[in-house]
Amino acid sequence: MLRPAFKPGLAQRFVDEVAHLRPDVIACAKDICSYIYDTYGRFPAHVDAFHVPGIWIQAHHLALDYYDSIYVGGYSESQAEHDRHWHG
């Protein structure tokens, strides 16, 4: 069973307001990805799929009120309980 990500009414608003890519831009991206897969037998071709060199991860406290205002179940139970467990 699929669970909605957004609060009622926000999903359609997001779809209506987000900029849409032109079909030729989507076709170009598909062609590039297909070329890489067809040429090298995998995608991405030369790095592990989960290896992102040069990217750092930042740990921070989630603004739970923000996530609650937009999403249904927008964070995990451990994220919800973080303050209680780590900050008394």
mmCIF file as gemmi writes it, N, C-alpha and C atoms, coordinates in Angstrom:
data_model
loop_
_atom_site.group_PDB
_atom_site.id
_atom_site.type_symbol
_atom_site.label_atom_id
_atom_site.label_alt_id
_atom_site.label_comp_id
_atom_site.label_asym_id
_atom_site.label_entity_id
_atom_site.label_seq_id
_atom_site.pdbx_PDB_ins_code
_atom_site.Cartn_x
_atom_site.Cartn_y
_atom_site.Cartn_z
_atom_site.occupancy
_atom_site.B_iso_or_equiv
_atom_site.pdbx_formal_charge
_atom_site.auth_seq_id
_atom_site.auth_asym_id
_atom_site.pdbx_PDB_model_num
ATOM 1 N N . MET Axp A 1 ? 0.829 -1.177 0 1 0 ? 1 A 1
ATOM 2 C CA . MET Axp A 1 ? 0 0 0 1 0 ? 1 A 1
ATOM 3 C C . MET Axp A 1 ? 0.878 1.247 0 1 0 ? 1 A 1
ATOM 4 N N . LEU Axp A 2 ? 0.649 2.131 -0.931 1 0 ? 2 A 1
ATOM 5 C CA . LEU Axp A 2 ? 1.419 3.37 -0.994 1 0 ? 2 A 1
ATOM 6 C C . LEU Axp A 2 ? 0.911 4.365 0.032 1 0 ? 2 A 1
ATOM 7 N N . ARG Axp A 3 ? 1.835 4.997 0.676 1 0 ? 3 A 1
ATOM 8 C CA . ARG Axp A 3 ? 1.496 6.027 1.653 1 0 ? 3 A 1
ATOM 9 C C . ARG Axp A 3 ? 1.858 7.377 1.032 1 0 ? 3 A 1
ATOM 10 N N . PRO Axp A 4 ? 0.981 8.351 1.099 1 0 ? 4 A 1
ATOM 11 C CA . PRO Axp A 4 ? 1.305 9.649 0.499 1 0 ? 4 A 1
ATOM 12 C C . PRO Axp A 4 ? 2.47 10.309 1.229 1 0 ? 4 A 1
ATOM 13 N N . ALA Axp A 5 ? 3.312 10.999 0.48 1 0 ? 5 A 1
ATOM 14 C CA . ALA Axp A 5 ? 4.453 11.691 1.082 1 0 ? 5 A 1
ATOM 15 C C . ALA Axp A 5 ? 4.051 13.067 1.595 1 0 ? 5 A 1
ATOM 16 N N . PHE Axp A 6 ? 3.202 13.757 0.836 1 0 ? 6 A 1
ATOM 17 C CA . PHE Axp A 6 ? 2.812 15.112 1.198 1 0 ? 6 A 1
ATOM 18 C C . PHE Axp A 6 ? 1.494 15.128 1.95 1 0 ? 6 A 1
ATOM 19 N N . LYS Axp A 7 ? 1.296 16.178 2.721 1 0 ? 7 A 1
ATOM 20 C CA . LYS Axp A 7 ? 0.007 16.413 3.365 1 0 ? 7 A 1
ATOM 21 C C . LYS Axp A 7 ? -1.045 16.627 2.278 1 0 ? 7 A 1
ATOM 22 N N . PRO Axp A 8 ? -2.329 16.395 2.581 1 0 ? 8 A 1
ATOM 23 C CA . PRO Axp A 8 ? -3.39 16.559 1.583 1 0 ? 8 A 1
ATOM 24 C C . PRO Axp A 8 ? -3.337 17.937 0.916 1 0 ? 8 A 1
ATOM 25 N N . GLY Axp A 9 ? -3.443 17.927 -0.418 1 0 ? 9 A 1
ATOM 26 C CA . GLY Axp A 9 ? -3.453 19.16 -1.195 1 0 ? 9 A 1
ATOM 27 C C . GLY Axp A 9 ? -2.091 19.654 -1.613 1 0 ? 9 A 1
ATOM 28 N N . LEU Axp A 10 ? -1.023 19.271 -0.891 1 0 ? 10 A 1
ATOM 29 C CA . LEU Axp A 10 ? 0.304 19.788 -1.219 1 0 ? 10 A 1
ATOM 30 C C . LEU Axp A 10 ? 0.94 19.08 -2.404 1 0 ? 10 A 1
ATOM 31 N N . ALA Axp A 11 ? 0.623 17.808 -2.631 1 0 ? 11 A 1
ATOM 32 C CA . ALA Axp A 11 ? 1.221 17.086 -3.761 1 0 ? 11 A 1
ATOM 33 C C . ALA Axp A 11 ? 0.807 17.725 -5.079 1 0 ? 11 A 1
ATOM 34 N N . GLN Axp A 12 ? -0.467 17.999 -5.245 1 0 ? 12 A 1
ATOM 35 C CA . GLN Axp A 12 ? -0.918 18.604 -6.498 1 0 ? 12 A 1
ATOM 36 C C . GLN Axp A 12 ? -0.348 20.008 -6.655 1 0 ? 12 A 1
ATOM 37 N N . ARG Axp A 13 ? -0.26 20.743 -5.565 1 0 ? 13 A 1
ATOM 38 C CA . ARG Axp A 13 ? 0.325 22.087 -5.628 1 0 ? 13 A 1
ATOM 39 C C . ARG Axp A 13 ? 1.777 22.006 -6.086 1 0 ? 13 A 1
ATOM 40 N N . PHE Axp A 14 ? 2.519 21.025 -5.564 1 0 ? 14 A 1
ATOM 41 C CA . PHE Axp A 14 ? 3.906 20.826 -5.976 1 0 ? 14 A 1
ATOM 42 C C . PHE Axp A 14 ? 3.979 20.534 -7.473 1 0 ? 14 A 1
ATOM 43 N N . VAL Axp A 15 ? 3.146 19.611 -7.944 1 0 ? 15 A 1
ATOM 44 C CA . VAL Axp A 15 ? 3.141 19.252 -9.367 1 0 ? 15 A 1
ATOM 45 C C . VAL Axp A 15 ? 2.799 20.464 -10.229 1 0 ? 15 A 1
ATOM 46 N N . ASP Axp A 16 ? 1.852 21.264 -9.786 1 0 ? 16 A 1
ATOM 47 C CA . ASP Axp A 16 ? 1.433 22.432 -10.551 1 0 ? 16 A 1
ATOM 48 C C . ASP Axp A 16 ? 2.5 23.522 -10.59 1 0 ? 16 A 1
ATOM 49 N N . GLU Axp A 17 ? 3.259 23.672 -9.505 1 0 ? 17 A 1
ATOM 50 C CA . GLU Axp A 17 ? 4.189 24.79 -9.396 1 0 ? 17 A 1
ATOM 51 C C . GLU Axp A 17 ? 5.624 24.484 -9.806 1 0 ? 17 A 1
ATOM 52 N N . VAL Axp A 18 ? 6.022 23.216 -9.768 1 0 ? 18 A 1
ATOM 53 C CA . VAL Axp A 18 ? 7.409 22.883 -10.097 1 0 ? 18 A 1
ATOM 54 C C . VAL Axp A 18 ? 7.649 23.099 -11.596 1 0 ? 18 A 1
ATOM 55 N N . ALA Axp A 19 ? 8.835 23.578 -11.912 1 0 ? 19 A 1
ATOM 56 C CA . ALA Axp A 19 ? 9.188 23.768 -13.326 1 0 ? 19 A 1
ATOM 57 C C . ALA Axp A 19 ? 9.299 22.401 -14.007 1 0 ? 19 A 1
ATOM 58 N N . HIS Axp A 20 ? 8.716 22.275 -15.167 1 0 ? 20 A 1
ATOM 59 C CA . HIS Axp A 20 ? 8.758 21.016 -15.909 1 0 ? 20 A 1
ATOM 60 C C . HIS Axp A 20 ? 9.82 21.098 -16.997 1 0 ? 20 A 1
ATOM 61 N N . LEU Axp A 21 ? 10.541 20.003 -17.17 1 0 ? 21 A 1
ATOM 62 C CA . LEU Axp A 21 ? 11.566 19.955 -18.207 1 0 ? 21 A 1
ATOM 63 C C . LEU Axp A 21 ? 10.918 19.688 -19.56 1 0 ? 21 A 1
ATOM 64 N N . ARG Axp A 22 ? 11.509 20.297 -20.583 1 0 ? 22 A 1
ATOM 65 C CA . ARG Axp A 22 ? 11.007 20.079 -21.944 1 0 ? 22 A 1
ATOM 66 C C . ARG Axp A 22 ? 11.302 18.635 -22.359 1 0 ? 22 A 1
ATOM 67 N N . PRO Axp A 23 ? 10.458 18.054 -23.193 1 0 ? 23 A 1
ATOM 68 C CA . PRO Axp A 23 ? 10.676 16.675 -23.649 1 0 ? 23 A 1
ATOM 69 C C . PRO Axp A 23 ? 12.04 16.461 -24.306 1 0 ? 23 A 1
ATOM 70 N N . ASP Axp A 24 ? 12.567 17.458 -25.028 1 0 ? 24 A 1
ATOM 71 C CA . ASP Axp A 24 ? 13.874 17.279 -25.673 1 0 ? 24 A 1
ATOM 72 C C . ASP Axp A 24 ? 15.006 17.217 -24.643 1 0 ? 24 A 1
ATOM 73 N N . VAL Axp A 25 ? 14.853 17.903 -23.517 1 0 ? 25 A 1
ATOM 74 C CA . VAL Axp A 25 ? 15.858 17.841 -22.454 1 0 ? 25 A 1
ATOM 75 C C . VAL Axp A 25 ? 15.835 16.458 -21.808 1 0 ? 25 A 1
ATOM 76 N N . ILE Axp A 26 ? 14.654 15.929 -21.555 1 0 ? 26 A 1
ATOM 77 C CA . ILE Axp A 26 ? 14.516 14.585 -20.988 1 0 ? 26 A 1
ATOM 78 C C . ILE Axp A 26 ? 15.085 13.546 -21.949 1 0 ? 26 A 1
ATOM 79 N N . ALA Axp A 27 ? 14.785 13.683 -23.23 1 0 ? 27 A 1
ATOM 80 C CA . ALA Axp A 27 ? 15.298 12.75 -24.244 1 0 ? 27 A 1
ATOM 81 C C . ALA Axp A 27 ? 16.823 12.789 -24.294 1 0 ? 27 A 1
ATOM 82 N N . CYS Axp A 28 ? 17.404 13.967 -24.184 1 0 ? 28 A 1
ATOM 83 C CA . CYS Axp A 28 ? 18.864 14.111 -24.203 1 0 ? 28 A 1
ATOM 84 C C . CYS Axp A 28 ? 19.484 13.39 -23.005 1 0 ? 28 A 1
ATOM 85 N N . ALA Axp A 29 ? 18.923 13.594 -21.812 1 0 ? 29 A 1
ATOM 86 C CA . ALA Axp A 29 ? 19.448 12.925 -20.615 1 0 ? 29 A 1
ATOM 87 C C . ALA Axp A 29 ? 19.343 11.408 -20.755 1 0 ? 29 A 1
ATOM 88 N N . LYS Axp A 30 ? 18.214 10.921 -21.285 1 0 ? 30 A 1
ATOM 89 C CA . LYS Axp A 30 ? 18.051 9.477 -21.503 1 0 ? 30 A 1
ATOM 90 C C . LYS Axp A 30 ? 19.085 8.951 -22.488 1 0 ? 30 A 1
ATOM 91 N N . ASP Axp A 31 ? 19.326 9.703 -23.561 1 0 ? 31 A 1
ATOM 92 C CA . ASP Axp A 31 ? 20.308 9.277 -24.561 1 0 ? 31 A 1
ATOM 93 C C . ASP Axp A 31 ? 21.705 9.177 -23.958 1 0 ? 31 A 1
ATOM 94 N N . ILE Axp A 32 ? 22.077 10.146 -23.146 1 0 ? 32 A 1
ATOM 95 C CA . ILE Axp A 32 ? 23.401 10.125 -22.515 1 0 ? 32 A 1
ATOM 96 C C . ILE Axp A 32 ? 23.526 8.921 -21.584 1 0 ? 32 A 1
ATOM 97 N N . CYS Axp A 33 ? 22.507 8.695 -20.759 1 0 ? 33 A 1
ATOM 98 C CA . CYS Axp A 33 ? 22.541 7.558 -19.829 1 0 ? 33 A 1
ATOM 99 C C . CYS Axp A 33 ? 22.573 6.233 -20.581 1 0 ? 33 A 1
ATOM 100 N N . SER Axp A 34 ? 21.793 6.137 -21.647 1 0 ? 34 A 1
ATOM 101 C CA . SER Axp A 34 ? 21.782 4.91 -22.456 1 0 ? 34 A 1
ATOM 102 C C . SER Axp A 34 ? 23.13 4.683 -23.115 1 0 ? 34 A 1
ATOM 103 N N . TYR Axp A 35 ? 23.74 5.747 -23.634 1 0 ? 35 A 1
ATOM 104 C CA . TYR Axp A 35 ? 25.065 5.625 -24.259 1 0 ? 35 A 1
ATOM 105 C C . TYR Axp A 35 ? 26.077 5.083 -23.251 1 0 ? 35 A 1
ATOM 106 N N . ILE Axp A 36 ? 26.083 5.649 -22.052 1 0 ? 36 A 1
ATOM 107 C CA . ILE Axp A 36 ? 27.03 5.195 -21.03 1 0 ? 36 A 1
ATOM 108 C C . ILE Axp A 36 ? 26.788 3.725 -20.695 1 0 ? 36 A 1
ATOM 109 N N . TYR Axp A 37 ? 25.53 3.345 -20.503 1 0 ? 37 A 1
ATOM 110 C CA . TYR Axp A 37 ? 25.213 1.95 -20.168 1 0 ? 37 A 1
ATOM 111 C C . TYR Axp A 37 ? 25.58 1.011 -21.326 1 0 ? 37 A 1
ATOM 112 N N . ASP Axp A 38 ? 25.216 1.387 -22.543 1 0 ? 38 A 1
ATOM 113 C CA . ASP Axp A 38 ? 25.502 0.54 -23.712 1 0 ? 38 A 1
ATOM 114 C C . ASP Axp A 38 ? 27.003 0.421 -23.957 1 0 ? 38 A 1
ATOM 115 N N . THR Axp A 39 ? 27.756 1.478 -23.709 1 0 ? 39 A 1
ATOM 116 C CA . THR Axp A 39 ? 29.197 1.476 -23.972 1 0 ? 39 A 1
ATOM 117 C C . THR Axp A 39 ? 29.972 0.729 -22.896 1 0 ? 39 A 1
ATOM 118 N N . TYR Axp A 40 ? 29.609 0.933 -21.639 1 0 ? 40 A 1
ATOM 119 C CA . TYR Axp A 40 ? 30.394 0.387 -20.53 1 0 ? 40 A 1
ATOM 120 C C . TYR Axp A 40 ? 29.719 -0.756 -19.782 1 0 ? 40 A 1
ATOM 121 N N . GLY Axp A 41 ? 28.46 -1.045 -20.104 1 0 ? 41 A 1
ATOM 122 C CA . GLY Axp A 41 ? 27.762 -2.155 -19.469 1 0 ? 41 A 1
ATOM 123 C C . GLY Axp A 41 ? 27.287 -1.876 -18.053 1 0 ? 41 A 1
ATOM 124 N N . ARG Axp A 42 ? 27.352 -0.639 -17.64 1 0 ? 42 A 1
ATOM 125 C CA . ARG Axp A 42 ? 26.889 -0.25 -16.308 1 0 ? 42 A 1
ATOM 126 C C . ARG Axp A 42 ? 26.679 1.256 -16.249 1 0 ? 42 A 1
ATOM 127 N N . PHE Axp A 43 ? 25.938 1.688 -15.24 1 0 ? 43 A 1
ATOM 128 C CA . PHE Axp A 43 ? 25.721 3.115 -15.019 1 0 ? 43 A 1
ATOM 129 C C . PHE Axp A 43 ? 25.692 3.37 -13.526 1 0 ? 43 A 1
ATOM 130 N N . PRO Axp A 44 ? 26.532 4.248 -13.03 1 0 ? 44 A 1
ATOM 131 C CA . PRO Axp A 44 ? 27.555 5.019 -13.733 1 0 ? 44 A 1
ATOM 132 C C . PRO Axp A 44 ? 28.706 4.127 -14.192 1 0 ? 44 A 1
ATOM 133 N N . ALA Axp A 45 ? 29.485 4.617 -15.121 1 0 ? 45 A 1
ATOM 134 C CA . ALA Axp A 45 ? 30.475 3.774 -15.787 1 0 ? 45 A 1
ATOM 135 C C . ALA Axp A 45 ? 31.734 3.525 -14.974 1 0 ? 45 A 1
ATOM 136 N N . HIS Axp A 46 ? 32.263 4.525 -14.297 1 0 ? 46 A 1
ATOM 137 C CA . HIS Axp A 46 ? 33.613 4.4 -13.741 1 0 ? 46 A 1
ATOM 138 C C . HIS Axp A 46 ? 33.712 4.559 -12.228 1 0 ? 46 A 1
ATOM 139 N N . VAL Axp A 47 ? 32.592 4.688 -11.541 1 0 ? 47 A 1
ATOM 140 C CA . VAL Axp A 47 ? 32.605 4.769 -10.076 1 0 ? 47 A 1
ATOM 141 C C . VAL Axp A 47 ? 31.476 3.905 -9.546 1 0 ? 47 A 1
ATOM 142 N N . ASP Axp A 48 ? 31.582 3.524 -8.285 1 0 ? 48 A 1
ATOM 143 C CA . ASP Axp A 48 ? 30.49 2.789 -7.656 1 0 ? 48 A 1
ATOM 144 C C . ASP Axp A 48 ? 29.237 3.661 -7.635 1 0 ? 48 A 1
ATOM 145 N N . ALA Axp A 49 ? 28.09 3.055 -7.736 1 0 ? 49 A 1
ATOM 146 C CA . ALA Axp A 49 ? 26.837 3.795 -7.8 1 0 ? 49 A 1
ATOM 147 C C . ALA Axp A 49 ? 26.63 4.702 -6.589 1 0 ? 49 A 1
ATOM 148 N N . PHE Axp A 50 ? 27.141 4.302 -5.427 1 0 ? 50 A 1
ATOM 149 C CA . PHE Axp A 50 ? 26.925 5.096 -4.218 1 0 ? 50 A 1
ATOM 150 C C . PHE Axp A 50 ? 28.146 5.919 -3.828 1 0 ? 50 A 1
ATOM 151 N N . HIS Axp A 51 ? 29.169 5.935 -4.66 1 0 ? 51 A 1
ATOM 152 C CA . HIS Axp A 51 ? 30.379 6.704 -4.382 1 0 ? 51 A 1
ATOM 153 C C . HIS Axp A 51 ? 30.217 8.092 -4.985 1 0 ? 51 A 1
ATOM 154 N N . VAL Axp A 52 ? 30.263 9.115 -4.149 1 0 ? 52 A 1
ATOM 155 C CA . VAL Axp A 52 ? 30.109 10.484 -4.642 1 0 ? 52 A 1
ATOM 156 C C . VAL Axp A 52 ? 31.319 11.282 -4.154 1 0 ? 52 A 1
ATOM 157 N N . PRO Axp A 53 ? 32.406 11.278 -4.938 1 0 ? 53 A 1
ATOM 158 C CA . PRO Axp A 53 ? 33.619 11.96 -4.491 1 0 ? 53 A 1
ATOM 159 C C . PRO Axp A 53 ? 33.391 13.469 -4.375 1 0 ? 53 A 1
ATOM 160 N N . GLY Axp A 54 ? 34.019 14.056 -3.361 1 0 ? 54 A 1
ATOM 161 C CA . GLY Axp A 54 ? 33.936 15.5 -3.186 1 0 ? 54 A 1
ATOM 162 C C . GLY Axp A 54 ? 32.693 15.978 -2.456 1 0 ? 54 A 1
ATOM 163 N N . ILE Axp A 55 ? 31.838 15.066 -2.044 1 0 ? 55 A 1
ATOM 164 C CA . ILE Axp A 55 ? 30.618 15.444 -1.341 1 0 ? 55 A 1
ATOM 165 C C . ILE Axp A 55 ? 30.794 15.115 0.136 1 0 ? 55 A 1
ATOM 166 N N . TRP Axp A 56 ? 30.476 16.066 0.976 1 0 ? 56 A 1
ATOM 167 C CA . TRP Axp A 56 ? 30.54 15.858 2.427 1 0 ? 56 A 1
ATOM 168 C C . TRP Axp A 56 ? 29.133 15.677 2.95 1 0 ? 56 A 1
ATOM 169 N N . ILE Axp A 57 ? 29.011 14.967 4.027 1 0 ? 57 A 1
ATOM 170 C CA . ILE Axp A 57 ? 27.714 14.761 4.661 1 0 ? 57 A 1
ATOM 171 C C . ILE Axp A 57 ? 27.649 15.671 5.879 1 0 ? 57 A 1
ATOM 172 N N . GLN Axp A 58 ? 26.541 16.366 6.015 1 0 ? 58 A 1
ATOM 173 C CA . GLN Axp A 58 ? 26.357 17.236 7.165 1 0 ? 58 A 1
ATOM 174 C C . GLN Axp A 58 ? 25.284 16.643 8.063 1 0 ? 58 A 1
ATOM 175 N N . ALA Axp A 59 ? 25.616 16.483 9.315 1 0 ? 59 A 1
ATOM 176 C CA . ALA Axp A 59 ? 24.638 15.996 10.287 1 0 ? 59 A 1
ATOM 177 C C . ALA Axp A 59 ? 24.065 17.204 11.019 1 0 ? 59 A 1
ATOM 178 N N . HIS Axp A 60 ? 22.785 17.221 11.185 1 0 ? 60 A 1
ATOM 179 C CA . HIS Axp A 60 ? 22.154 18.351 11.854 1 0 ? 60 A 1
ATOM 180 C C . HIS Axp A 60 ? 20.837 17.901 12.468 1 0 ? 60 A 1
ATOM 181 N N . HIS Axp A 61 ? 20.264 18.763 13.242 1 0 ? 61 A 1
ATOM 182 C CA . HIS Axp A 61 ? 18.964 18.486 13.826 1 0 ? 61 A 1
ATOM 183 C C . HIS Axp A 61 ? 17.889 18.844 12.804 1 0 ? 61 A 1
ATOM 184 N N . LEU Axp A 62 ? 16.943 17.944 12.627 1 0 ? 62 A 1
ATOM 185 C CA . LEU Axp A 62 ? 15.84 18.229 11.713 1 0 ? 62 A 1
ATOM 186 C C . LEU Axp A 62 ? 14.885 19.234 12.348 1 0 ? 62 A 1
ATOM 187 N N . ALA Axp A 63 ? 14.311 20.079 11.514 1 0 ? 63 A 1
ATOM 188 C CA . ALA Axp A 63 ? 13.253 20.983 11.957 1 0 ? 63 A 1
ATOM 189 C C . ALA Axp A 63 ? 11.939 20.208 11.831 1 0 ? 63 A 1
ATOM 190 N N . LEU Axp A 64 ? 11.609 19.455 12.868 1 0 ? 64 A 1
ATOM 191 C CA . LEU Axp A 64 ? 10.466 18.546 12.809 1 0 ? 64 A 1
ATOM 192 C C . LEU Axp A 64 ? 9.157 19.277 12.516 1 0 ? 64 A 1
ATOM 193 N N . ASP Axp A 65 ? 8.995 20.481 13.031 1 0 ? 65 A 1
ATOM 194 C CA . ASP Axp A 65 ? 7.77 21.247 12.745 1 0 ? 65 A 1
ATOM 195 C C . ASP Axp A 65 ? 7.617 21.507 11.247 1 0 ? 65 A 1
ATOM 196 N N . TYR Axp A 66 ? 8.741 21.8 10.578 1 0 ? 66 A 1
ATOM 197 C CA . TYR Axp A 66 ? 8.713 22.022 9.132 1 0 ? 66 A 1
ATOM 198 C C . TYR Axp A 66 ? 8.275 20.744 8.413 1 0 ? 66 A 1
ATOM 199 N N . TYR Axp A 67 ? 8.91 19.626 8.741 1 0 ? 67 A 1
ATOM 200 C CA . TYR Axp A 67 ? 8.559 18.366 8.086 1 0 ? 67 A 1
ATOM 201 C C . TYR Axp A 67 ? 7.11 17.985 8.364 1 0 ? 67 A 1
ATOM 202 N N . ASP Axp A 68 ? 6.648 18.224 9.595 1 0 ? 68 A 1
ATOM 203 C CA . ASP Axp A 68 ? 5.26 17.934 9.936 1 0 ? 68 A 1
ATOM 204 C C . ASP Axp A 68 ? 4.285 18.774 9.124 1 0 ? 68 A 1
ATOM 205 N N . SER Axp A 69 ? 4.67 19.994 8.775 1 0 ? 69 A 1
ATOM 206 C CA . SER Axp A 69 ? 3.757 20.883 8.045 1 0 ? 69 A 1
ATOM 207 C C . SER Axp A 69 ? 3.594 20.486 6.584 1 0 ? 69 A 1
ATOM 208 N N . ILE Axp A 70 ? 4.528 19.702 6.046 1 0 ? 70 A 1
ATOM 209 C CA . ILE Axp A 70 ? 4.502 19.374 4.615 1 0 ? 70 A 1
ATOM 210 C C . ILE Axp A 70 ? 4.29 17.89 4.359 1 0 ? 70 A 1
ATOM 211 N N . TYR Axp A 71 ? 4.973 17.034 5.11 1 0 ? 71 A 1
ATOM 212 C CA . TYR Axp A 71 ? 5.012 15.618 4.793 1 0 ? 71 A 1
ATOM 213 C C . TYR Axp A 71 ? 4.186 14.769 5.746 1 0 ? 71 A 1
ATOM 214 N N . VAL Axp A 72 ? 3.809 13.609 5.258 1 0 ? 72 A 1
ATOM 215 C CA . VAL Axp A 72 ? 3.218 12.565 6.089 1 0 ? 72 A 1
ATOM 216 C C . VAL Axp A 72 ? 4.351 11.582 6.364 1 0 ? 72 A 1
ATOM 217 N N . GLY Axp A 73 ? 4.751 11.433 7.612 1 0 ? 73 A 1
ATOM 218 C CA . GLY Axp A 73 ? 5.852 10.522 7.929 1 0 ? 73 A 1
ATOM 219 C C . GLY Axp A 73 ? 7.149 10.944 7.287 1 0 ? 73 A 1
ATOM 220 N N . GLY Axp A 74 ? 7.509 12.209 7.414 1 0 ? 74 A 1
ATOM 221 C CA . GLY Axp A 74 ? 8.691 12.745 6.742 1 0 ? 74 A 1
ATOM 222 C C . GLY Axp A 74 ? 10.013 12.455 7.405 1 0 ? 74 A 1
ATOM 223 N N . TYR Axp A 75 ? 9.994 11.725 8.509 1 0 ? 75 A 1
ATOM 224 C CA . TYR Axp A 75 ? 11.232 11.375 9.189 1 0 ? 75 A 1
ATOM 225 C C . TYR Axp A 75 ? 11.016 10.103 9.997 1 0 ? 75 A 1
ATOM 226 N N . SER Axp A 76 ? 12.125 9.511 10.409 1 0 ? 76 A 1
ATOM 227 C CA . SER Axp A 76 ? 12.054 8.229 11.117 1 0 ? 76 A 1
ATOM 228 C C . SER Axp A 76 ? 11.753 8.433 12.601 1 0 ? 76 A 1
ATOM 229 N N . GLU Axp A 77 ? 11.417 7.338 13.264 1 0 ? 77 A 1
ATOM 230 C CA . GLU Axp A 77 ? 11.165 7.385 14.704 1 0 ? 77 A 1
ATOM 231 C C . GLU Axp A 77 ? 12.421 7.811 15.459 1 0 ? 77 A 1
ATOM 232 N N . SER Axp A 78 ? 13.58 7.338 15.018 1 0 ? 78 A 1
ATOM 233 C CA . SER Axp A 78 ? 14.808 7.717 15.722 1 0 ? 78 A 1
ATOM 234 C C . SER Axp A 78 ? 15.1 9.204 15.536 1 0 ? 78 A 1
ATOM 235 N N . GLN Axp A 79 ? 14.756 9.769 14.385 1 0 ? 79 A 1
ATOM 236 C CA . GLN Axp A 79 ? 14.911 11.21 14.204 1 0 ? 79 A 1
ATOM 237 C C . GLN Axp A 79 ? 13.935 11.969 15.099 1 0 ? 79 A 1
ATOM 238 N N . ALA Axp A 80 ? 12.72 11.46 15.228 1 0 ? 80 A 1
ATOM 239 C CA . ALA Axp A 80 ? 11.718 12.104 16.071 1 0 ? 80 A 1
ATOM 240 C C . ALA Axp A 80 ? 12.144 12.094 17.536 1 0 ? 80 A 1
ATOM 241 N N . GLU Axp A 81 ? 12.837 11.043 17.954 1 0 ? 81 A 1
ATOM 242 C CA . GLU Axp A 81 ? 13.229 10.88 19.352 1 0 ? 81 A 1
ATOM 243 C C . GLU Axp A 81 ? 14.644 11.391 19.649 1 0 ? 81 A 1
ATOM 244 N N . HIS Axp A 82 ? 15.304 11.976 18.665 1 0 ? 82 A 1
ATOM 245 C CA . HIS Axp A 82 ? 16.701 12.392 18.816 1 0 ? 82 A 1
ATOM 246 C C . HIS Axp A 82 ? 16.903 13.285 20.032 1 0 ? 82 A 1
ATOM 247 N N . ASP Axp A 83 ? 16.149 14.358 20.13 1 0 ? 83 A 1
ATOM 248 C CA . ASP Axp A 83 ? 16.352 15.291 21.245 1 0 ? 83 A 1
ATOM 249 C C . ASP Axp A 83 ? 16.216 14.59 22.599 1 0 ? 83 A 1
ATOM 250 N N . ARG Axp A 84 ? 15.197 13.767 22.722 1 0 ? 84 A 1
ATOM 251 C CA . ARG Axp A 84 ? 14.961 13.068 23.985 1 0 ? 84 A 1
ATOM 252 C C . ARG Axp A 84 ? 16.118 12.138 24.325 1 0 ? 84 A 1
ATOM 253 N N . HIS Axp A 85 ? 16.624 11.405 23.318 1 0 ? 85 A 1
ATOM 254 C CA . HIS Axp A 85 ? 17.69 10.442 23.563 1 0 ? 85 A 1
ATOM 255 C C . HIS Axp A 85 ? 19.055 11.109 23.779 1 0 ? 85 A 1
ATOM 256 N N . TRP Axp A 86 ? 19.33 12.183 23.06 1 0 ? 86 A 1
ATOM 257 C CA . TRP Axp A 86 ? 20.666 12.766 23.085 1 0 ? 86 A 1
ATOM 258 C C . TRP Axp A 86 ? 20.792 14.021 23.929 1 0 ? 86 A 1
ATOM 259 N N . HIS Axp A 87 ? 19.683 14.693 24.176 1 0 ? 87 A 1
ATOM 260 C CA . HIS Axp A 87 ? 19.768 15.979 24.862 1 0 ? 87 A 1
ATOM 261 C C . HIS Axp A 87 ? 18.91 16.039 26.108 1 0 ? 87 A 1
ATOM 262 N N . GLY Axp A 88 ? 18.441 14.866 26.571 1 0 ? 88 A 1
ATOM 263 C CA . GLY Axp A 88 ? 17.698 14.792 27.816 1 0 ? 88 A 1
ATOM 264 C C . GLY Axp A 88 ? 16.35 15.42 27.714 1 0 ? 88 A 1
